[in-house]
Amino acid sequence: MKGMWIIFMILGLIVLCLLVLLFMAARYQRDYWRYLDIPHERPKKLWPIVKQLVTQSLSTEAMKAAHYTTLYNKFKGSGPFCGFYALLQPRALVLDRELIRQIMIKDFANFNDRGIYCNQKSDPLSGDLYGLRGNRWKEMRQKLEPTFERERIEWLYGSLYEEAEQLLLIVSTTLMKQSHSTLHIQKLMRRYVLSALASCVFGLNAEQRQKYPLDEFEQMTELALSTRKHGYLMNLLMIRFPNFCRRLRMRLTPKQAEVYFLTLLEDIVGQREVSDVRTQDYLQLLLDIKALELTTHEYEADKELKAHLQHELAAHAFVFLKAGYEQTANTLSFVLYELALNTEVQSQVRQELKQTMAKHQNNLSYECVQSLTLMGHVILETLRMHPITPYIMRRVLNNYTLPEHMKYTLVKELFVIIPTHAIHNDPEYYPEPERFKPERWGSPRDSFKEQSTWFGFGSGVRNCIGMQFAQLQLRLALALLLLEFEFTLNSKRPLVSLDDGIALQLTPLGVVEPGLEERAV
């Protein structure tokens, strides 16, 4: 009996010591930036943190953007970065333009991890450029970069033009069926972008859509992108301890969505390999990469190798949905909103479009679309005011001391935040940031400034590899829509967020340009 009491006492002491150590670690975490004498925001009290964890009341992207903007405005000028806390975890918010260049370009090798969990073995669709890090990311980027060269993008023009024409037809048909001229455009833009990706990246032509309907494709896309497979705490663990979670074979993609996309691509790829017919789409370029990889290996018939390369192909295709579906559709919606709000700019874009087409025999060719300078400025300004992501996150791979600020050290595994939205609205870099001014992009470009103050498609080595593809989608849709309709707001209420929807009033222009009679009919 006495021995049992001794055992209980020892166990009690062990538990007490563990609790004391846990308390001391939490206390150290909460005072991390104070100990280093770095300007910082104090952490929340313990009870609100516990309440947030228990209720899983997550911060939205808009809430994070507002928080980072507040920190940026409060601490800018105090040093190259300031400290803050995500729950109990210390993080750094970058304030200095030169530090942004070091992170994104100069010393990029130490910051090439986005802090996104991926598991290529257990979750093939997560093993894409967006989530990979280190040498695996570098190797995949080198494979894919040639597929986005100018001539390859031009190769896709015909397919994208057909999708833009289909968008125009859907808009016109929808207006004819309604008794009013107002459209909520986001859903139409999302459908256009999704259809273009299904066609160009996944090879879903009219025949394939009999077997894989676009409605089902959209349903599986929404399932894969919007469904959280795990709770908040588990997702936090996967980001904080990725290697441990990979050993446990933890995954992000819902199994139903994974099976759907892998089956779809295996089916279409198998048909193409058997028929040996080349199609002008992005999937064909991925197939060429896969074929080249097979020829560089000694055992081409290795089933395991073929399965691995097929999974890589699927991840390359799926990243277009992950990084380009909602983002491109939202940007297109915002461009139309800003043009409706600024009708004088809209008229100027339309005039440029007509004049440029006249120089190209009234043909909306690839060269014609790419030469629309003002339209390009409108897209750049829209991405400044409505960035695709309100912040950029990087994980530090090794301790990094700033050369000119020796007390400022970014330690290994620390998460670093670049507040995109705050920088895009900084009057030091963009006078009158609240105004839509495409003309600010018409002056000679300062590449040094751009590298650290504009992040429309990311920045540096790890920028968006598909930005030329996305820009072509945007330009084609805008060109066809602006030739046919004038866009105005149906109310004077300013847009607060995309969640409220963007309702625009469309007025047919009713003027058929010479050479466009057949398309108008």
BALO-290513 format. One line per field, with one value per residue (C-alpha): chain; z, y negated, x. Coordinates in pm, whole numbers. Layout:
<sites>
ch: A; ... .
up: Z; ... .
north: Y; ... .
east: X; ... .
</sites>
This chain:
<sites>
ch: A; A; A; A; A; A; A; A; A; A; A; A; A; A; A; A; A; A; A; A; A; A; A; A; A; A; A; A; A; A; A; A; A; A; A; A; A; A; A; A; A; A; A; A; A; A; A; A; A; A; A; A; A; A; A; A; A; A; A; A; A; A; A; A; A; A; A; A; A; A; A; A; A; A; A; A; A; A; A; A; A; A; A; A; A; A; A; A; A; A; A; A; A; A; A; A; A; A; A; A; A; A; A; A; A; A; A; A; A; A; A; A; A; A; A; A; A; A; A; A; A; A; A; A; A; A; A; A; A; A; A; A; A; A; A; A; A; A; A; A; A; A; A; A; A; A; A; A; A; A; A; A; A; A; A; A; A; A; A; A; A; A; A; A; A; A; A; A; A; A; A; A; A; A; A; A; A; A; A; A; A; A; A; A; A; A; A; A; A; A; A; A; A; A; A; A; A; A; A; A; A; A; A; A; A; A; A; A; A; A; A; A; A; A; A; A; A; A; A; A; A; A; A; A; A; A; A; A; A; A; A; A; A; A; A; A; A; A; A; A; A; A; A; A; A; A; A; A; A; A; A; A; A; A; A; A; A; A; A; A; A; A; A; A; A; A; A; A; A; A; A; A; A; A; A; A; A; A; A; A; A; A; A; A; A; A; A; A; A; A; A; A; A; A; A; A; A; A; A; A; A; A; A; A; A; A; A; A; A; A; A; A; A; A; A; A; A; A; A; A; A; A; A; A; A; A; A; A; A; A; A; A; A; A; A; A; A; A; A; A; A; A; A; A; A; A; A; A; A; A; A; A; A; A; A; A; A; A; A; A; A; A; A; A; A; A; A; A; A; A; A; A; A; A; A; A; A; A; A; A; A; A; A; A; A; A; A; A; A; A; A; A; A; A; A; A; A; A; A; A; A; A; A; A; A; A; A; A; A; A; A; A; A; A; A; A; A; A; A; A; A; A; A; A; A; A; A; A; A; A; A; A; A; A; A; A; A; A; A; A; A; A; A; A; A; A; A; A; A; A; A; A; A; A; A; A; A; A; A; A; A; A; A; A; A; A; A; A; A; A; A; A; A; A; A; A; A; A; A; A; A; A; A; A; A; A; A; A; A; A; A; A; A; A; A; A; A; A; A; A; A; A; A; A; A; A; A; A; A; A; A; A; A; A; A; A; A; A; A; A; A .
up: 0; 93; -238; -428; -253; -348; -714; -708; -556; -824; -1099; -943; -931; -1296; -1402; -1193; -1350; -1696; -1619; -1485; -1797; -2018; -1832; -1859; -2234; -2289; -2086; -2289; -2612; -2497; -2416; -2709; -2886; -2558; -2465; -2804; -2768; -3104; -3150; -3132; -3060; -2724; -2737; -2640; -2288; -2229; -2194; -2538; -2695; -2520; -2620; -2985; -2985; -2824; -3042; -3351; -3443; -3727; -3866; -4224; -4495; -4468; -4090; -4133; -4399; -4169; -3878; -4083; -4222; -3868; -3761; -4072; -4020; -3649; -3667; -4008; -3960; -3631; -3795; -4079; -3921; -3616; -3405; -3335; -3223; -3394; -3084; -2886; -3185; -3252; -3610; -3795; -4015; -4273; -4283; -4492; -4872; -4879; -4650; -4886; -5173; -4962; -4876; -5220; -5445; -5304; -5031; -5165; -5102; -4730; -4770; -5043; -4812; -4822; -4498; -4670; -4580; -4859; -4870; -5216; -5116; -4929; -5093; -5458; -5547; -5271; -5425; -5650; -5699; -5446; -5156; -5233; -5093; -5139; -5416; -5496; -5567; -5774; -5982; -6057; -6141; -6392; -6556; -6591; -6676; -7049; -7086; -7012; -7278; -7517; -7808; -7583; -7440; -7793; -7873; -7623; -7765; -7982; -7691; -7462; -7733; -7768; -7392; -7396; -7683; -7482; -7187; -7415; -7539; -7184; -7075; -7377; -7331; -6959; -7027; -7292; -7047; -6778; -6753; -6627; -6732; -6401; -6358; -6057; -6247; -6009; -6079; -6454; -6425; -6209; -6462; -6746; -6569; -6458; -6809; -6955; -6706; -6766; -7139; -7158; -6855; -6806; -7172; -7123; -7476; -7581; -7625; -7289; -7111; -7198; -6958; -6718; -6708; -6615; -6328; -6169; -6238; -6059; -5767; -5717; -5749; -5478; -5260; -5297; -5242; -4982; -4756; -4447; -4397; -4044; -3763; -3681; -3429; -3660; -3950; -3718; -3629; -3997; -4075; -3762; -3771; -4137; -4123; -3824; -3987; -4311; -4115; -3994; -4361; -4293; -4600; -4700; -5012; -4958; -5088; -5313; -5494; -5525; -5680; -5923; -6058; -6071; -6253; -6496; -6589; -6613; -6850; -7076; -7070; -7153; -7451; -7585; -7541; -7729; -8012; -8035; -8140; -8026; -7900; -7859; -7486; -7167; -7088; -7403; -7267; -6940; -7139; -7322; -6987; -6865; -7186; -7156; -6794; -6892; -7161; -6915; -6682; -6736; -6675; -6878; -6810; -6432; -6312; -5995; -6197; -6435; -6143; -5981; -6302; -6353; -6001; -6073; -6387; -6187; -5926; -6203; -6348; -6014; -5904; -6175; -5986; -5650; -5751; -6053; -6034; -5770; -5802; -6174; -6151; -5859; -6040; -6352; -6139; -5969; -6306; -6436; -6106; -6122; -6489; -6402; -6122; -6351; -6679; -6832; -6800; -6942; -7251; -7293; -7276; -7531; -7762; -7736; -7816; -8131; -8251; -8191; -8372; -8670; -8691; -8698; -8976; -8715; -8591; -8218; -8259; -7993; -8093; -8082; -7732; -7596; -7731; -7531; -7310; -7120; -7051; -6901; -6677; -6567; -6466; -6275; -6089; -6007; -5862; -5656; -5507; -5484; -5447; -5509; -5160; -4887; -4756; -4848; -4593; -4584; -4339; -4250; -4334; -4144; -3897; -4083; -3929; -4118; -4230; -4129; -3822; -3614; -3334; -3586; -3645; -3817; -3653; -3820; -3858; -3789; -4011; -4189; -4324; -4610; -4584; -4952; -4895; -4661; -4898; -5197; -5001; -4868; -4989; -4984; -5277; -5429; -5382; -5331; -5286; -5249; -5606; -5914; -6131; -6414; -6540; -6248; -6446; -6765; -6653; -6693; -6470; -6167; -6152; -5812; -5667; -5834; -5681; -5333; -5353; -5600; -5560; -5807; -5910; -5624; -5650; -5718; -5805; -5656; -5836; -6006; -6288; -6466; -6469; -6851; -6883; -6631; -6800; -7136; -6979; -6833; -7150; -7379; -7159; -7109; -7481; -7593; -7316; -7361; -7734; -7672; -7342; -7132; -6762; -6492; -6125; -6050; -5718; -5559; -5272; -5282; -5282; -4936; -5017; -5276; -5028; -5091; -5464; -5751; -5932; -6254; -6512; -6872; -7165; -7516; -7731; -8042; -8282; -8500; -8591; -8953; -8997; -8688; -8848; -8842; -8471; -8390; -8568 .
north: 0; -232; -152; -256; -593; -648; -567; -807; -1079; -1029; -1040; -1351; -1520; -1429; -1573; -1886; -1931; -1891; -2150; -2391; -2339; -2390; -2709; -2838; -2757; -2935; -3232; -3244; -3227; -3513; -3727; -3614; -3952; -4144; -3939; -4022; -4393; -4396; -4633; -4411; -4373; -4216; -3872; -3817; -3714; -3339; -3305; -3454; -3218; -2914; -3031; -3069; -2719; -2561; -2738; -2720; -3077; -3121; -3454; -3512; -3640; -3983; -3988; -3892; -4160; -4425; -4306; -4310; -4654; -4787; -4641; -4775; -5128; -5119; -4990; -5108; -5292; -5120; -4862; -4609; -4398; -4391; -4100; -3971; -3648; -3401; -3251; -3178; -3142; -3436; -3563; -3850; -4113; -4269; -4651; -4729; -4723; -4601; -4309; -4209; -4197; -3983; -3739; -3715; -3746; -3791; -3524; -3337; -2992; -3047; -3149; -2923; -2745; -2886; -2711; -2495; -2129; -1875; -1498; -1364; -998; -989; -1292; -1314; -1628; -1824; -1768; -2074; -2386; -2572; -2342; -2194; -2340; -2316; -2106; -1930; -2266; -2380; -2061; -2084; -2455; -2385; -2117; -2341; -2680; -2604; -2527; -2893; -3046; -3290; -3049; -2786; -3033; -3148; -2780; -2785; -3099; -2922; -2719; -3022; -3233; -2972; -2983; -3364; -3351; -3103; -3347; -3624; -3395; -3301; -3668; -3766; -3472; -3541; -3906; -3807; -3575; -3844; -4135; -4359; -4428; -4358; -4061; -3921; -3859; -3651; -3323; -3380; -3466; -3160; -2939; -3092; -3040; -2689; -2590; -2728; -2531; -2216; -2251; -2368; -2193; -1880; -1814; -1819; -1895; -1868; -1491; -1432; -1643; -1382; -1149; -1415; -1694; -2041; -2056; -1751; -1894; -2215; -2019; -1822; -2140; -2311; -1999; -1989; -2362; -2448; -2141; -2117; -1753; -1823; -2058; -2381; -2229; -1944; -2182; -2393; -2085; -1993; -2338; -2353; -1993; -1882; -1603; -1436; -1457; -1308; -1006; -967; -983; -1278; -1438; -1749; -1654; -1484; -1127; -1162; -1460; -1289; -976; -1187; -1395; -1106; -886; -1165; -1237; -870; -814; -1115; -1063; -694; -779; -1028; -795; -520; -744; -933; -1247; -1580; -1840; -2210; -2243; -2257; -1891; -1803; -1997; -1804; -1480; -1584; -1639; -1298; -1128; -1302; -1191; -830; -835; -962; -664; -325; -123; -285; 2; -39; -60; -245; -511; -553; -588; -849; -1053; -1030; -1162; -1445; -1531; -1535; -1767; -2002; -2016; -2049; -2345; -2551; -2502; -2567; -2883; -3008; -2929; -3163; -3406; -3472; -3482; -3728; -3951; -3957; -4050; -4330; -4467; -4492; -4650; -4916; -4989; -5024; -5261; -5455; -5478; -5725; -5468; -5204; -5422; -5468; -5093; -5031; -5298; -5147; -4807; -4934; -5121; -4823; -4588; -4826; -4782; -4403; -4382; -4385; -4051; -3993; -3794; -3696; -3985; -4226; -4121; -4130; -4483; -4640; -4867; -5048; -4721; -4590; -4897; -4846; -4486; -4596; -4867; -4627; -4378; -4660; -4755; -4398; -4171; -3800; -3727; -3995; -3867; -3640; -3389; -3229; -2990; -3052; -2748; -2859; -3135; -3465; -3778; -4100; -4242; -4604; -4523; -4273; -4244; -4147; -3773; -3555; -3216; -2880; -2770; -3123; -3233; -3565; -3771; -4023; -4239; -4270; -4462; -4714; -4783; -4821; -5090; -5273; -5639; -5651; -5410; -5478; -5837; -5845; -5467; -5463; -5596; -5374; -5526; -5300; -5593; -5542; -5242; -5442; -5605; -5431; -5124; -5109; -4739; -4777; -4932; -4674; -4388; -4503; -4706; -4523; -4161; -4110; -3770; -3721; -3835; -3704; -3347; -3197; -3420; -3278; -3056; -3074; -3454; -3478; -3218; -3405; -3741; -3599; -3470; -3814; -4009; -3788; -3799; -4175; -4240; -4047; -4180; -4545; -4528; -4429; -4590; -4900; -4821; -5048; -5008; -4940; -5122; -5379; -5146; -5076; -4718; -4596; -4238; -3970; -3791; -4059; -3988; -4226; -4338; -4531; -4676; -4579; -4793; -4645; -4884; -4782; -4879; -4613; -4690; -4626; -4271; -4147; -4093; -3714; -3704; -3950; -3731 .
east: 0; 283; 454; 140; 137; 500; 418; 122; 341; 608; 348; 196; 536; 601; 264; 328; 673; 526; 259; 522; 737; 434; 347; 705; 714; 383; 507; 829; 629; 407; 713; 927; 943; 980; 1288; 1441; 1351; 1171; 871; 564; 197; 126; -38; -399; -489; -492; -870; -960; -703; -855; -1204; -1096; -945; -1250; -1507; -1279; -1378; -1131; -1015; -1126; -889; -1053; -1000; -634; -585; -735; -519; -198; -282; -328; 8; 182; 50; 130; 488; 612; 942; 1022; 1246; 1268; 992; 769; 653; 304; 139; -92; -252; 68; 301; 539; 538; 706; 539; 773; 779; 1086; 1104; 1465; 1382; 1101; 1355; 1589; 1309; 1153; 1459; 1810; 1803; 1504; 1659; 1609; 1243; 1103; 856; 502; 415; 153; 116; 154; 199; 283; 265; -66; -229; -108; -309; -134; 211; 203; 415; 205; 288; 633; 952; 1329; 1481; 1153; 991; 1292; 1293; 919; 941; 1219; 1006; 700; 850; 905; 532; 451; 672; 506; 466; 308; 57; -23; -85; -375; -535; -793; -935; -950; -1117; -1392; -1453; -1470; -1722; -1928; -1923; -2052; -2329; -2432; -2440; -2650; -2888; -2929; -3016; -3272; -3448; -3471; -3710; -3427; -3068; -2893; -2661; -2477; -2160; -1946; -2121; -2091; -1720; -1653; -1826; -1623; -1289; -1383; -1494; -1169; -960; -1165; -1109; -744; -594; -805; -892; -1269; -1391; -1756; -1727; -1558; -1819; -2080; -1901; -1771; -2035; -1916; -2167; -2006; -1659; -1763; -1910; -1586; -1378; -1582; -1555; -1176; -1119; -1382; -1404; -1186; -1093; -966; -1055; -874; -629; -532; -471; -257; -50; -8; 133; 350; 482; 457; 719; 554; 210; 345; 466; 109; -5; -230; -393; -586; -782; -1121; -1097; -1402; -1251; -912; -1065; -1269; -979; -731; -984; -1078; -716; -617; -907; -835; -456; -503; -723; -468; -173; -355; -477; -145; -338; -192; -438; -368; -421; -216; -281; -84; 213; 190; 178; 496; 670; 555; 679; 1018; 1050; 982; 1250; 1513; 1464; 1621; 1307; 1030; 789; 811; 449; 546; 730; 436; 195; 423; 445; 69; 16; 262; 66; -257; -102; 22; -330; -506; -293; -467; -792; -628; -442; -635; -1007; -1149; -859; -902; -1283; -1269; -1019; -1237; -1539; -1342; -1219; -1577; -1687; -1413; -1491; -1860; -1764; -1528; -1721; -1474; -1195; -1429; -1487; -1113; -1051; -1326; -1182; -834; -982; -1154; -845; -619; -856; -859; -481; -529; -790; -1071; -943; -918; -598; -346; -117; -411; -516; -162; -101; -390; -178; -456; -637; -313; -292; -653; -574; -262; -454; -737; -488; -338; -673; -803; -497; -547; -412; -409; -75; 217; 346; 691; 857; 1225; 1439; 1754; 1836; 1864; 2021; 1959; 2297; 2225; 2013; 2210; 1954; 1684; 1703; 1445; 1489; 1441; 1075; 945; 655; 709; 417; 439; 122; 27; -296; -131; 161; -73; -257; 48; 35; 417; 420; 76; -52; -430; -441; -820; -864; -875; -599; -476; -267; -27; 107; 166; 492; 832; 835; 1064; 1150; 1320; 1006; 781; 977; 889; 567; 338; 236; -47; 93; 335; 695; 1042; 1136; 821; 573; 264; 391; 54; 19; 44; -232; -451; -386; -493; -817; -884; -804; -1013; -1322; -1294; -1243; -1550; -1773; -1671; -1732; -2094; -2199; -2161; -2130; -2271; -2362; -2725; -2690; -2463; -2373; -1997; -1873; -1773; -1674; -1734; -1960; -2222; -2213; -2139; -2455; -2393; -2626; -2546; -2657; -2609; -2411; -2605; -2332; -2179; -1820; -1715; -1599; -1786; -2126; -2099; -2014; -2293; -2546 .
</sites>
